[in-house]
Amino acid sequence: MQAKKRFIILLWLIVLFILIMCLLKTTRKPDSLLHLTYSIDDVENLPSFIDDWQQNLEVGRPPAAKTYEARQQIPYHTSHRKTNKLCRMETCFDSSRCENDFRVFVYPLSELESSGLMTSTRSVLYQKMLDIIVESRYYTDEYTKACVFVIAIDTLDRDPLSPDYLRNIPVKMQRLRHWNGGRNHVIFNLYSGSWPDYNEDDLGFHTGDAILAKASMSVTNMRPGFDISFPLFHKKHPERGGEPGFVRSNTYPITKNYKLAFKGKRYVLGIGSETRNSIFHLHNGKDIIVVTTCKHGKNWKDAQDERCDVDNTLYEKYDYGSLLKNSTFCLVPRGRRLGSYRFLEALQAGCIPVLLSNNWALPFDEVIDWNKAVIWADERLLFQVPEVIHSISETKLFALRQQTQILWEQYFNTIEKIVFTTFEIIKERLPKFQSRDGIVWNTSPGALVSQNSYTEYLNFNLPFNYHLLGKQPSPNFTVVIFSQHNSLNSPLYRLVRNIAASKYLTQIIINSCAENNGKSGYQNIAGVQILISSGNGCRRFEPLPFIKTEAVLSLDDDVVLTTDEIDFAFHVWQSFPDRIVGFPARSHYWDNSKDSWLYTSKWTNEYSIILTGAAFYHQYYNTLYTKWLSPLLIKTVEQSHNCEDILMNFLVSHVTRRPPIKVSQRKHYKEQANNGMPKSPWNDPDHFMQRQTCLNTFVMLFGYMPLLQSSVRFDPILFKDPVSNFRKKYKQIELVSN
């Protein structure tokens, strides 16, 4: 009987529960209203699926080469999210804006100030970056022609505790006229997040579809093929010019005084302390020097532990600069963030970095093969580091150290190179532009001086790549005679006859600066068919489409050279295709009393300039001169109507870091003005002073003096030896009068 009562009570409870549920269902809000009750934080905290390329990543090792296929995602506007995690170039970048050229638009300051966006000043470092872009070949002041946009709002330091932190950026971003959810924008960032977690995604504003060029990026949070890992560098990093690496030539011994060294901060607590608190175990006081200090921050004494006094005392015994220069390996542990200033400092010093920063995406890892320059260690396997570094052969040590110098000098020693490398990486991702081979990126002089259009035309036969490809320059040359005269005088006829006698000649082109109504065509001069090119604005180094050979012999129309001199100079150039090889030499020197560089034409044992009025060079330098140099440099030449030959020497020495080469003992290589012959414009009294002014202007714009002194002169074998003249190949050279 009691069992029956219990069953009836249970049945009534079930019926009551069903009635309550039905009542609640009729009073529920519509789905659309419920959707509005979700907060942004709810969306951000939802679980996400990890791409398969991330699942296969080995922690503590660099990411593998980008072999994943592009994910085709449906584009949508995501301004409500801080970062669109699904962005790829195919979905969040409008490549149609880059069909004509790769140009960068920087928001003008006047527009930002008038709209009230620039109530706060920019940091000195960010202003340097903007100045570099505005003065570069990438810049355009017309947003309709822009492929990439750079905001003038300082986003470098997004640590709220920093004095450079800029507030109210979200409001400023939304008022930018061309923001468009961040599409085609590049945002530069060095620091993000703050104490205590230093969240790398916390920039304090919504980046949306913008490309992040960001330091201390992790592989797992970096959007592959879209974001760019950016190097962390000091506020005093050089804007242009830059310091060279510390390694000079093939320095020995390969193994230095210390095998491994580190001197830096030790974090007693907080993020990054796990690694920094453990590395003291590696110190042995002999070949491994690892010293840390607790003295950093205002309240370091409040957090110090029992080991701090010993650490601080040991820390003072060693000089940081001395350790860098005298160590084979330099330990680069993570700091509060994954990146560290020490990384670039070790590269410059030629001290092979040993990285203790698991999951760090190294700077520009999309194009740089870091396995050739650094050693990866694992934070979890700290005690294996000594065994790893002692197992590396001297041959590999030498190769690693060489590569640190190449990467430092080609991509990291100036802010200008860092910014330009960022743009070149984005440029290579676009369908219109050809990607450069990894060999080009990872060998000197690097990809920044390898123009896509030219390399496609000549199959990467650049003047500095022949040894990499196992090739030789072509066995012929083209002569380009630069003429400022209307008449074809007798010296030109003699010059053409001597040139035409060379068996290596392909074609003679007269680049006419005289008024010719812009007409071009062939003429017969001294029995030789010559192409007359005019209408190029009187530019000596215009990349003429008629030039089909790699070697170009640049001549003035009043030059006096024999056939033997021309042939011998060409043979020398074939051995040094990356240099300027020629006859008239000049030099530069520093004058302390005038605090400036001076230009001299005096005949001395040293020279640094070969005038292009009579010189061989690779035709690729015409492309670099017109399309790669800063517009300010070209403008200086055009305004002075002078100095283009000095600028070409600056360019070649800057790219190769080698001096030009002089051939033959001839001092005077031009016809003297007589017999009614028109006076050369290079004989103008103001000519010399203009060139001296140009020299110092070029140094200012390059950021340093690239010209290098040389005392080498090449002469033929048996030159002036007391043997029969019949045994000598170049018989006319000894007959040339100085």
Beta strands, then each sheet from edge to edge (+ up, - down):
strand 1: 104-106
strand 2: 148-150
strand 3: 157-158
strand 4: 185-189
strand 5: 191-192
strand 6: 211-215
strand 7: 228-230
strand 8: 258-265
strand 9: 288-293
strand 10: 327-333
strand 11: 352-356
strand 12: 375-376
strand 13: 477-483
strand 14: 505-512
strand 15: 521-525
strand 16: 528-533
strand 17: 551-556
strand 18: 581-582
strand 19: 585-591
strand 20: 596-600
strand 21: 609-610
strand 22: 614-618
strand 23: 661-663
strand 24: 713-714
sheet 1: 1+ 2+ 4+ 6+ 7+
sheet 2: 3+ 5+
sheet 3: 9+ 8+ 10+ 11+ 12+
sheet 4: 15+ 16- 14- 13- 17- 22+ 18- 23- 24-
sheet 5: 20+ 19- 21+
end
